[in-house]
Amino acid sequence: MPNPDRIPEHISVLESLSHEHFTAEELAELLGVNVPVIVAAVRRGELDAYTVDHRIVDIRRSDALKWLNERRHS
């Protein structure tokens, strides 16, 4: 069954930003970074995420934007 929150490849970056939730892979693709960058930020506590058994399950858009803003000003 397809994940309704999964970002299809044909959706633009602007359309992707309207999503409220992302996986680490989706956020990395959207931001043009490698997944380990996202994982490391979560593990360091810089980026809030919902995890299950050390696996990143969900990152809220608001948390991603907060993290990006903090990175920009550091």
N, C-alpha and C positions, 0 to 999 in steps of 0.2 A: 504494500500500500504506500503510495507516495506521501512524503512529508509535506503538509500544506504550508509550513514555514520555510521550506527549502527554497532557495532562490534559483529559479531556472536560469540557464545560461543566456537566454535571449533577453533577459531583463536588464535595463540600463542601470548605471550606478545610482542615478537619481531615484529611480523606482525602487532600487534595493534599500535606499535610506528610509523608505517609508515602512519597512518591516520593523516590528517591535522586538524581535528575537532573532539571534544568530547562533550558529555553531561556531566553534573556533575556526574551522575550515572556511566557512562562509565569510566571517569577518576578515580573515587573513586575505582571502581572494579580493574582497571589496576594497581593502586598504592597500593591496599590492605588496604585502609582506609575507614572509614565510610563517607557517603555522607555529613553529617553535617560538617566534616572537610573542604571539598571543599567549601561548601556554606559559612562557616564562613570566609574563606580566601578571597572569592569574596567580601563579605560584608565589610570586613576590608580594602579592596582595595589592598590586597597583591597579589591577582591573578586576572588578567584582564579577563573579560568574557563579552559576549553579553547577556544582559538581556532584558526581556519584562515583564512589570508589576511585577517586583521583582522576576521573574522566570528566572533561568539561562538557556539560550537556547543553547549557544555555547561557548566552550573554545578552543582556538587555541593551537595546539601542541607547538608552539614556546613560548606562554605565560605559558603553563604548565611547560615546561622545565626551563624557567627563574625562575618561582616560586620555583621549586624543588631545583635549584642551590642556590637561596637565602636562603632557609630553611637549606640547608646543611651547609652553611657558617655562620649561625647565632647562 
